[in-house]
Amino acid sequence: MERRTKIVATLGPGTSTEEMIRELVRFGVDVTRLNFSHGSHEVHVQNTQLVRGAARELGRNVAVMQDIQGPKIRTGEVVGDTELIAGNRVVIAPGDFLGDASRLATSYENIAEDVKPGHRVLIDDGLLELRVEEIENGEVRCAVMVGGPISSHKGLNFPDSALSIKGLTPKDVEDLRFGIEELHPDWIAFSFVRTGDEVREIKERIREFGGNTPVISKIEKHEAIEDIEDILRASDGIMVARGDLAVELSAERVPIEQKRIVARCRRLGKPVIVATQMLDSMIRNPRPTRAEVSDVANAIFDRTDAVMLSGETAIGRYPLQSVREMDRICRAAEGAINYGRDIVASTNWGRGDVYDALTHAACELAEDLDLEAILTSTQSGLSCIRVARFRPPNKILAVSPVEETVRMLAMVWGVTAVSGQQRGGVEERYEEAMDAARENGLVNKGDRVILTGGSLGATPGSTNMLKLHTIGEEG
């Protein structure tokens, strides 16, 4: 059986060559992530071309995700061998100056307006902890609670503060324009989302630049947890970005929020990625720890759509081994799941929604009759996503005339998507979908399938057709 959970791999210095990208695709990567916090536009163009070339050559469907930086707040330059000592004081001030143990620069101009005495300031993913004591003349004086070495451009987190910084920075807007016009990504990941309104703003920008790329909101701020329902409604997908989220909340809360978010995404039919430090030790070591294997497996047991590799493939010593290990863990975990029970458990989802009811019926029929596949003929991909959310044990096949839809579906749980025509009436569309599935070796003569999708002119995602069919039979 094909692996159902998708693998996202981040490209970086260790994997930005034609040979490495080809091998990543060959080893089973479904989505490649371009991290716009690093790398030049030229490198991202080259990597996108290499990914799509390798996918064509190897006959695989691989999506490209543009991950824009978002309002990441960092320290400025720091003199070498600087260490903050617990019990000492340090001033944080906006500006561009060389910092030391007594005074640090930050890129955040409004820091003095947004923090209050008693608030925590965390540096370098929470390794250093400061507490605000006094605010004066636009500068913030802090006590060092947990000290340690500090170098230049480390991340700052403010878990107790409501920040006024805008969701889209000028850099993000420029990167977004470049991505839409030059890269044509299949997904756009939006970092440090705090509210649903910020998601709607980025979607408006995408339309302004002539695109309609779906948006994945990265949940990594405490404000995002507070506004999670509106963010879910506004987003096309979600990434549980556990690194900054653990700093913003607390490490012990992250597994709880992860499970809640993954479950909520499934109910709403929003693809979800679990990310950050999944196989972190493989940046340095050829094998994962037992704890990491359990972590990945638990994300599979939660029914996430995708799991993500970050530093493991971007800068790690063992990028291909990391993909291989991720693939092995996914397959082993999936083999322990009775996906038929998922359909039963989801009986009440979307009750009263005719499209959900039809999709659920398609999954039940496929399971009850032990059909080879559920085959969707789709323009937008939403009919196929509706099927995938029920996690049926049968193959989920999607045929679309829209190449962007085919690539977008590479990130959706259990879906194998191929290009195919969609002309004429309902019967013609079904015949073309079956022809495309046969030509791509996805079904064979004699296989029984259930066909589903929306009629021509229907609202995207409006699944309103079902048909049982045996491949090779007429009518």
Wavefront OBJ file of the C-alpha trace (Angstrom):
o trace
v 0.000 0.000 0.000
v 1.204 3.487 -0.783
v 2.161 5.704 2.127
v -0.843 7.870 2.986
v 0.833 10.552 5.135
v 2.744 13.080 3.056
v 6.344 14.183 3.679
v 7.403 17.840 3.467
v 11.148 18.513 3.132
v 12.814 21.907 3.519
v 15.450 22.793 0.929
v 18.627 24.524 2.073
v 22.388 24.608 1.560
v 22.596 20.849 2.010
v 20.005 20.031 -0.643
v 20.052 22.833 -3.231
v 21.701 20.875 -6.018
v 20.196 19.053 -8.968
v 21.453 15.690 -7.723
v 20.167 16.114 -4.153
v 16.766 17.429 -5.195
v 16.349 14.564 -7.622
v 17.204 12.103 -4.849
v 14.774 13.739 -2.410
v 12.000 13.365 -4.971
v 13.044 9.775 -5.704
v 13.101 8.936 -1.978
v 9.454 9.994 -1.673
v 9.248 13.687 -0.724
v 5.778 15.000 -1.608
v 6.226 18.714 -0.869
v 9.388 20.829 -0.983
v 9.508 23.864 1.292
v 11.323 27.054 0.265
v 12.196 28.947 3.442
v 12.186 32.671 2.599
v 13.837 33.486 5.918
v 17.017 32.358 4.171
v 18.381 32.212 0.642
v 18.199 34.557 -2.323
v 15.403 34.822 -4.834
v 17.737 33.361 -7.440
v 18.323 30.236 -5.336
v 14.582 29.761 -4.793
v 13.931 30.043 -8.547
v 16.620 27.466 -9.246
v 15.284 25.072 -6.606
v 11.708 25.375 -7.894
v 12.822 24.568 -11.426
v 14.883 21.612 -10.213
v 11.993 20.214 -8.154
v 9.529 20.398 -11.018
v 12.060 18.993 -13.459
v 12.845 16.066 -11.163
v 9.139 15.399 -10.585
v 8.500 15.231 -14.348
v 11.516 13.006 -14.933
v 10.606 10.562 -12.165
v 6.866 10.617 -12.805
v 5.985 11.901 -9.351
v 3.599 14.631 -8.229
v 5.503 17.070 -5.972
v 4.260 20.416 -4.640
v 6.309 23.538 -3.933
v 5.563 25.496 -0.758
v 6.754 29.085 -0.386
v 7.219 29.814 3.320
v 7.372 33.567 3.891
v 9.204 34.827 6.957
v 6.483 36.806 8.700
v 7.145 39.297 11.527
v 10.034 37.449 13.132
v 11.654 39.678 15.777
v 15.392 39.307 16.289
v 18.294 40.829 18.156
v 20.875 42.848 16.227
v 24.599 42.261 15.858
v 26.396 41.216 19.035
v 30.126 41.326 19.796
v 31.789 37.912 19.929
v 31.829 35.802 23.120
v 28.950 37.729 24.706
v 27.199 36.072 27.641
v 24.233 37.252 29.665
v 24.713 36.517 33.372
v 21.733 35.624 35.573
v 21.052 38.444 38.036
v 22.533 41.137 35.790
v 20.606 43.799 33.880
v 20.417 44.278 30.112
v 18.728 46.979 28.026
v 16.896 46.135 24.792
v 16.525 49.064 22.407
v 15.392 49.395 18.794
v 18.151 50.309 16.397
v 21.141 49.084 14.453
v 24.121 49.046 16.788
v 26.620 46.482 18.024
v 25.247 44.890 21.187
v 27.006 43.495 24.240
v 26.104 41.975 27.621
v 24.613 45.250 28.865
v 22.761 46.459 25.777
v 21.100 44.637 22.884
v 19.642 45.991 19.667
v 16.378 44.719 18.213
v 14.638 45.013 14.856
v 11.329 45.713 16.645
v 10.749 49.464 16.773
v 7.633 49.397 18.998
v 8.983 47.160 21.740
v 8.693 49.870 24.425
v 5.006 50.436 23.603
v 4.023 46.757 23.671
v 5.760 45.247 26.690
v 4.977 45.933 30.328
v 6.920 45.488 33.582
v 6.791 41.847 34.617
v 6.518 40.547 31.055
v 8.950 37.848 29.917
v 11.307 38.266 26.968
v 12.733 34.993 25.634
v 15.808 34.798 23.408
v 17.123 32.029 21.139
v 14.080 29.704 21.316
v 13.725 30.294 25.053
v 17.276 29.348 26.043
v 17.664 32.781 27.663
v 14.932 34.429 29.739
v 14.624 38.104 30.661
v 11.967 39.883 32.711
v 10.986 43.481 31.997
v 11.667 45.808 34.936
v 11.416 49.314 33.526
v 10.573 51.137 30.292
v 12.068 54.547 29.641
v 12.736 56.690 26.565
v 11.795 53.945 24.149
v 14.117 51.413 25.757
v 13.353 48.333 27.853
v 15.433 47.479 30.914
v 15.332 43.794 31.861
v 16.659 41.478 34.536
v 18.400 38.352 33.302
v 16.537 35.398 34.827
v 18.213 32.618 32.823
v 21.543 33.505 31.304
v 23.855 32.029 28.707
v 25.842 32.872 25.581
v 24.184 35.007 22.929
v 25.178 35.651 19.332
v 23.840 37.899 16.583
v 20.336 37.805 15.101
v 18.689 35.518 17.639
v 14.901 35.293 17.784
v 12.946 37.217 20.425
v 9.645 35.932 21.807
v 7.162 37.844 23.976
v 4.780 35.241 25.439
v 3.091 37.724 27.820
v 2.711 40.643 25.403
v 0.195 41.588 22.718
v 2.376 42.923 19.921
v 1.255 45.622 17.509
v 3.628 44.500 14.764
v 1.904 43.957 11.413
v 1.370 40.438 10.097
v 2.937 41.171 6.700
v 6.271 42.985 6.718
v 7.600 44.895 3.671
v 9.940 41.962 3.026
v 6.997 39.555 3.103
v 5.071 41.644 0.570
v 8.030 41.733 -1.797
v 8.674 37.998 -1.357
v 4.984 37.284 -1.916
v 4.912 39.306 -5.133
v 8.042 37.550 -6.339
v 6.620 34.132 -5.496
v 3.308 34.671 -7.273
v 4.885 36.210 -10.378
v 7.999 34.054 -10.727
v 7.666 30.787 -8.768
v 3.926 30.023 -8.994
v 4.021 28.033 -5.740
v 1.397 25.419 -4.977
v 1.050 26.479 -1.326
v 2.067 29.598 0.596
v 2.923 29.188 4.279
v 2.388 32.304 6.400
v 4.632 32.513 9.472
v 3.649 33.893 12.893
v -0.052 34.260 12.130
v -1.984 35.752 15.038
v -5.516 36.359 13.743
v -7.902 35.329 11.016
v -7.819 38.894 9.696
v -4.098 38.516 8.974
v -4.869 35.434 6.882
v -7.523 37.332 4.962
v -5.009 40.134 4.378
v -2.430 37.820 2.815
v -5.106 36.267 0.625
v -6.080 39.725 -0.585
v -2.424 40.431 -1.411
v -2.173 37.161 -3.341
v -5.201 38.153 -5.417
v -3.745 41.628 -5.884
v -0.622 40.041 -7.387
v -2.704 37.904 -9.744
v -2.643 34.591 -7.871
v -5.035 32.276 -6.050
v -2.526 30.091 -4.208
v -3.930 28.412 -1.078
v -2.561 29.632 2.266
v -1.236 27.529 5.137
v -1.252 29.382 8.450
v 1.648 28.500 10.730
v 0.489 28.278 14.332
v 3.433 29.440 16.454
v 2.139 32.405 18.497
v 0.106 32.418 21.689
v -2.307 34.879 20.066
v -2.979 32.300 17.318
v -4.171 29.760 19.881
v -6.583 32.357 21.244
v -8.007 33.091 17.766
v -7.636 29.576 16.359
v -11.251 29.159 15.208
v -11.176 32.270 13.003
v -7.730 31.347 11.688
v -9.012 27.890 10.761
v -11.982 29.364 8.927
v -9.821 31.823 6.995
v -7.022 29.376 6.088
v -6.765 26.675 3.436
v -4.417 24.611 5.606
v -2.581 24.700 8.926
v 0.957 24.000 10.097
v 1.555 23.244 13.762
v 4.995 24.913 14.011
v 6.069 23.536 17.341
v 9.381 25.362 17.781
v 8.218 28.900 18.418
v 4.889 27.612 19.720
v 6.678 25.817 22.567
v 8.478 29.047 23.447
v 5.294 31.113 23.290
v 3.189 28.719 25.367
v 5.279 26.128 27.207
v 6.654 22.838 25.974
v 4.143 20.719 27.893
v 1.164 22.467 26.248
v 2.334 21.821 22.701
v 1.243 18.144 22.447
v -2.204 19.087 23.712
v -2.630 21.932 21.237
v -1.193 19.784 18.448
v -3.843 17.109 18.977
v -6.629 19.680 19.231
v -5.574 21.480 16.061
v -5.087 18.313 14.010
v -8.505 16.997 15.091
v -10.192 20.321 14.326
v -8.541 20.523 10.900
v -9.819 17.070 10.020
v -13.367 17.977 10.964
v -13.197 21.143 8.852
v -11.438 19.475 5.916
v -8.302 21.628 6.218
v -4.992 19.874 5.416
v -2.635 20.000 8.415
v 1.132 19.613 8.799
v 2.970 18.742 12.015
v 6.405 20.373 11.944
v 9.638 21.170 13.800
v 12.240 18.891 15.357
v 10.525 15.710 14.233
v 13.853 13.992 13.539
v 16.059 16.785 14.866
v 18.900 14.528 16.006
v 19.383 13.448 12.385
v 20.848 16.841 11.628
v 23.947 15.327 13.246
v 23.310 11.572 13.553
v 22.467 8.877 10.989
v 19.555 7.476 13.033
v 16.697 9.097 14.970
v 16.159 8.754 18.692
v 13.402 6.496 20.013
v 11.568 9.558 21.273
v 11.605 11.111 17.789
v 10.253 7.919 16.236
v 7.414 7.952 18.770
v 6.762 11.631 18.085
v 6.368 11.069 14.347
v 4.248 7.967 14.907
v 1.930 9.857 17.262
v 1.372 12.528 14.605
v 0.367 9.704 12.228
v -1.943 8.239 14.875
v -3.523 11.714 15.180
v -4.199 11.488 11.392
v -2.128 14.492 10.318
v -1.982 15.054 6.555
v 1.771 15.628 6.495
v 4.909 15.614 8.605
v 7.748 18.022 7.944
v 11.533 17.916 7.936
v 13.249 21.272 8.550
v 16.931 21.419 9.455
v 17.153 17.683 8.839
v 17.073 18.258 5.075
v 18.049 21.947 4.891
v 21.383 21.859 6.728
v 21.716 18.343 8.126
v 24.397 15.784 7.418
v 21.892 13.041 6.544
v 19.059 14.531 4.446
v 18.264 11.436 2.386
v 18.458 9.139 5.386
v 16.059 11.488 7.187
v 13.507 11.126 4.392
v 13.968 7.353 4.369
v 13.471 7.143 8.148
v 10.411 9.374 7.989
v 8.951 7.182 5.264
v 9.588 4.006 7.287
v 8.000 5.437 10.430
v 4.934 6.632 8.518
v 4.395 3.253 6.885
v 4.824 1.340 10.127
v 2.412 3.606 12.013
v -0.169 3.525 9.219
v 0.001 -0.264 9.218
v -1.223 -0.274 12.826
v -4.321 1.845 12.091
v -7.777 0.542 11.203
v -8.847 3.398 8.935
v -12.307 1.884 8.482
v -13.097 2.921 12.045
v -12.333 6.538 11.107
v -15.316 6.549 8.774
v -17.592 5.201 11.521
v -16.251 7.703 14.050
v -16.916 10.611 11.679
v -20.589 9.763 11.060
v -21.849 12.986 12.663
v -19.349 15.322 11.003
v -21.051 17.970 8.937
v -24.491 16.513 9.633
v -27.002 18.442 7.550
v -24.464 19.287 4.816
v -25.501 17.476 1.633
v -21.978 17.510 0.188
v -20.448 16.030 3.333
v -23.201 13.412 3.428
v -22.516 12.315 -0.144
v -18.769 12.225 0.449
v -19.221 10.231 3.636
v -21.515 7.835 1.768
v -18.826 7.362 -0.892
v -16.303 6.418 1.792
v -18.728 4.023 3.488
v -19.583 2.326 0.194
v -15.921 1.976 -0.719
v -15.180 0.404 2.674
v -18.269 -1.840 2.795
v -17.808 -3.143 -0.773
v -13.993 -3.330 -0.537
v -13.618 -1.173 -3.635
v -10.214 -0.532 -5.149
v -10.502 3.255 -5.083
v -12.536 6.404 -4.636
v -12.008 8.371 -7.841
v -12.758 12.103 -7.895
v -13.034 14.288 -10.962
v -12.258 17.776 -9.686
v -11.387 21.318 -10.771
v -10.446 22.873 -7.431
v -9.440 19.736 -5.519
v -11.944 20.461 -2.752
v -14.086 17.397 -3.541
v -11.000 15.246 -3.081
v -10.079 16.990 0.183
v -13.613 16.269 1.420
v -12.993 12.567 0.803
v -9.556 12.584 2.431
v -10.793 14.087 5.681
v -12.695 10.846 6.424
v -9.416 8.870 6.111
v -10.853 5.881 4.176
v -8.684 2.757 3.809
v -9.267 2.700 0.048
v -7.119 4.518 -2.508
v -8.107 8.141 -3.084
v -7.503 9.134 -6.701
v -7.988 12.624 -8.124
v -8.098 13.605 -11.784
v -8.039 17.296 -12.658
v -7.458 19.338 -15.815
v -5.825 22.054 -13.666
v -2.103 21.395 -13.162
v -1.987 23.646 -10.090
v -4.742 21.569 -8.483
v -2.864 18.340 -9.184
v 0.290 19.668 -7.503
v -1.630 21.194 -4.589
v -3.156 17.814 -3.792
v 0.317 16.334 -3.318
v 0.099 17.528 0.300
v -3.299 16.018 1.102
v -3.476 12.754 3.053
v -3.850 9.616 0.965
v -4.405 11.400 -2.356
v -2.777 10.409 -5.634
v -3.511 13.129 -8.183
v -2.947 13.116 -11.954
v -3.807 15.364 -14.880
v -6.806 14.530 -17.046
v -9.435 16.160 -19.163
v -12.822 17.266 -17.867
v -15.063 17.912 -20.841
v -18.687 17.389 -21.721
v -21.364 16.044 -19.441
v -21.222 13.897 -16.347
v -20.708 10.586 -18.187
v -17.954 12.020 -20.374
v -16.154 13.400 -17.329
v -16.323 10.038 -15.589
v -14.969 8.251 -18.665
v -12.105 10.732 -18.955
v -11.279 10.364 -15.257
v -11.187 6.581 -15.559
v -9.071 6.793 -18.708
v -6.552 9.053 -16.934
v -6.423 6.712 -13.917
v -5.840 3.685 -16.174
v -3.187 5.430 -18.277
v -1.261 6.323 -15.117
v -1.409 2.760 -13.805
v -3.626 3.667 -10.836
v -6.422 1.207 -11.676
v -6.677 -1.903 -13.808
v -9.384 -3.620 -15.812
v -11.799 -5.311 -13.461
v -11.162 -2.970 -10.517
v -14.294 -1.670 -8.853
v -14.335 2.029 -8.004
v -16.730 4.692 -6.824
v -16.682 7.920 -8.789
v -17.524 11.205 -7.125
v -17.263 14.931 -7.758
v -19.261 18.052 -8.499
v -21.291 18.724 -11.613
v -20.063 21.326 -14.072
v -20.771 24.860 -12.880
v -21.216 23.810 -9.271
v -19.531 25.698 -6.444
v -15.997 24.353 -5.793
v -16.175 21.455 -3.341
v -19.863 20.829 -4.039
v -19.754 17.049 -4.277
v -23.128 16.036 -5.706
v -22.469 12.909 -7.805
v -21.756 9.260 -6.943
v -21.425 6.279 -9.267
v -20.249 2.693 -8.772
v -18.298 1.329 -11.722
v -16.118 -1.605 -12.717
v -13.121 -0.567 -14.806
v -13.390 -1.936 -18.324
v -17.187 -2.151 -18.359
v -19.305 0.094 -20.544
v -21.836 2.522 -19.024
l 1 2 3 4 5 6 7 8 9 10 11 12 13 14 15 16 17 18 19 20 21 22 23 24 25 26 27 28 29 30 31 32 33 34 35 36 37 38 39 40 41 42 43 44 45 46 47 48 49 50 51 52 53 54 55 56 57 58 59 60 61 62 63 64 65 66 67 68 69 70 71 72 73 74 75 76 77 78 79 80 81 82 83 84 85 86 87 88 89 90 91 92 93 94 95 96 97 98 99 100 101 102 103 104 105 106 107 108 109 110 111 112 113 114 115 116 117 118 119 120 121 122 123 124 125 126 127 128 129 130 131 132 133 134 135 136 137 138 139 140 141 142 143 144 145 146 147 148 149 150 151 152 153 154 155 156 157 158 159 160 161 162 163 164 165 166 167 168 169 170 171 172 173 174 175 176 177 178 179 180 181 182 183 184 185 186 187 188 189 190 191 192 193 194 195 196 197 198 199 200 201 202 203 204 205 206 207 208 209 210 211 212 213 214 215 216 217 218 219 220 221 222 223 224 225 226 227 228 229 230 231 232 233 234 235 236 237 238 239 240 241 242 243 244 245 246 247 248 249 250 251 252 253 254 255 256 257 258 259 260 261 262 263 264 265 266 267 268 269 270 271 272 273 274 275 276 277 278 279 280 281 282 283 284 285 286 287 288 289 290 291 292 293 294 295 296 297 298 299 300 301 302 303 304 305 306 307 308 309 310 311 312 313 314 315 316 317 318 319 320 321 322 323 324 325 326 327 328 329 330 331 332 333 334 335 336 337 338 339 340 341 342 343 344 345 346 347 348 349 350 351 352 353 354 355 356 357 358 359 360 361 362 363 364 365 366 367 368 369 370 371 372 373 374 375 376 377 378 379 380 381 382 383 384 385 386 387 388 389 390 391 392 393 394 395 396 397 398 399 400 401 402 403 404 405 406 407 408 409 410 411 412 413 414 415 416 417 418 419 420 421 422 423 424 425 426 427 428 429 430 431 432 433 434 435 436 437 438 439 440 441 442 443 444 445 446 447 448 449 450 451 452 453 454 455 456 457 458 459 460 461 462 463 464 465 466 467 468 469 470 471 472 473 474 475
